[in-house]
Amino acid sequence: MTCEAVKSTAIITIPHSNIPPFPHRDMCEQKPRIGSVKDAAGAPKKLNLTVGQRLTVAFRWTVGAFLFVNFMVLWAGPVFIQGQVWKMGANKYLRMVFSLLDDNKYLRKFAEKYVYSKEVYTDFFAISVTLAMSAISSVCFLFYWQITYGTLPMWLIILYYFEWVGLGGRGMGCAYTFAHKEGHHRNGGIYKPWFANIFGNFWENWMGCWYGNVPNSFSTSHMFLHHHLNGGKGDTFYQFDLDRTSLNDLFLFLFRIFDHMIGTGSLRAFKILGQDGSRIFAENHDILWRGMFWYWVTVPTFIISVLVFAGNCGVGQIAWFMWFVYLQPLFGMTFFLAFMNFALHGFVEFGPEVMAAFRGDRLALSMAVSIAVCLLVVMVGGCF
């Protein structure tokens, strides 16, 4: 689909939706490409950009490149290794163990009677409980180690990332799935009233902070932007202006998803859309803002206060803890979502002339991978 085709969808509506249609900014011209724009002869096409535009694009590209290399260094190992272990046979035995819990009729009856609002949601109970216990105990152990020894060794951080990802990616996958499902039922709609009144959306707004998810982001951005627009203009996951055969464009898309993950992208969209007096978008703006305050102010303040009052932790050690335990899951989840959406949700077909342009990005790809490998060797060496 070309930008001209996308421009024809400036007004997007969804049948049976109670959300009014609204115009969206022309994102086809919001982000000029770097290195992926060619002229009729296939040569690189020079773009007439202002200094400010070039600096903006360069900043976004740099952030995306950092997220790419960061994932290769810290997260690719746990994801790839555990994915292979799962596929090469571990799933056969672990599925048998998990089935003992998941198929237990007494646990399901308990969940239906006391936890969930509908019987169908009891499918989540066993994995939700086991994952929550695993995640909470892991984070508590990291706090214990930090307070006792003053800092976290790199080998322990890597082990935590393995637990965070889970075999076959089921740790981060289930955490994201639960938060996503809860987001479709705001204020704890899938739970019994007593649970909803206390915790609300437990995975979206509580556990999600440890998986890089800003509270209320699914209940707001995902429901009122992504679903309403179906990936069209105004959606923070929009990518019809990108060339999915270009590594440079992947870097720019990484920045776009990072802008979504930290909350600022959706917050700007709701602010713009609420300027016409729409109560729906104004309310979602305020709800998302409260979630961002919780993620960026309340939780970090709590973590830092605990470490400071516990003693034995200097400024550098606290910054180390915040970077590798609290912020890295945000970086890892950002890359995971960006890569998955770039691969599966683009629905854009390119001809041979555009595919040929991909060759020009192979050097950039090889350089990025080489840098990631070098950094990985240095970090692994520092573990011992």
C-alpha positions, 0 to 999 in steps of 0.5 A: 500500500502506498502513501497515496492509498493510505491518505484516502483513509483520513477518516476511519470508522469502525462499525458498531463502535460508540467512538465517533470518527475523527481525522488523523494526522498525515503520518506518511510525511511525518517521518522521512526515511533514511537510506530507503528512499530511491529514485526511478533509477534505483539510486538514493534520493536526496530529501530536502529536509531542514536541520531540525528535521534531520536532527529529529530523524537522527535522534529517533534512528539513534534511539532505535539503534540503541534498542536494537543493540541492547536487545541483541546484547541482553535479551536475544540470548534468553529468548533464543536459548529458551525458545530452542530448549522449549521446541527441542523437547522440554515442552513435552514434559512441562506441558504434562506437569502444567496440565496437572494444575490447569486441568484440575477441576477443583482449582477451576471451580475455586477460580470460577467461584471466587476469582473470575466473573465468568467460567471461561476466564478460569483458563488463565488461573493456573498460569496466572498464579504460577507466573505471579508467584515466580515473578514476585519471588524473583523480584523480592530475591533481587531486592534481598541481594541488593540490600544485603550485598550492595549491588547485583552481579551481572550473572544474577541479572542474566538469570533474572532475564531468563526467568523473565522471558520464560521457557518458550517465551511464556513468561513475558508472553503470558504477562503481556497476554494477561495485561492485554486481556484485562485491558479489554475489560477496564477496572477489573472486569474479568474478576469478581467484584472483591478482587476488582475493587482491590486490585483492578486490572492486576496484570495491566496495572500492578505486575505490568510495571515489572514487564515494561507496561505502563499502567492503563495503557491497554485500557486506553491506547490499545482500546481507543486508538489501536482497535478503533483505527485498526493500525491506521493513521493516528495509531501509535503502532502505525507503520504504513509509511515504513519500508519493512525491508529496511533496517533503518526503518526498523530503527525508526519503528523501534522509536515509534513503539518506544514512544508508545510504550513509555506512554507519551505517544498515546498521551499526545494523540489523546490530547489532540483528539480531545481538543474538539471537546470529546469527553471519551478522549479527554477521559482516556488522556487523564487515565493514561496520565495517571498510569504514566505517573504511577510508572515513572514517579510512584514506583521508582520513588518506592524502589529508591526509597526502599533501597536508600532506607535499607542502607548499603546502597550508594547512588551508583548501585541504585542506578544500576538496579533501576537500569537493569531491573526496572528499565530493561524490561521496558527496552526488551518488551519494546523490541519484542513488540516492534519486531513482531508488529513489523513482521506480522502486522504490516500487510504491505507488499513490496516489488522487486525494486524495493526488495533490491534496496534491502541489500544496501542495509546489509552492511548496517545490519552486519555492523549492528550485529558485530557491535552487539556480539562485541558488547556481549563478549565484554559483558560475559567476561565481566560476569566472572 
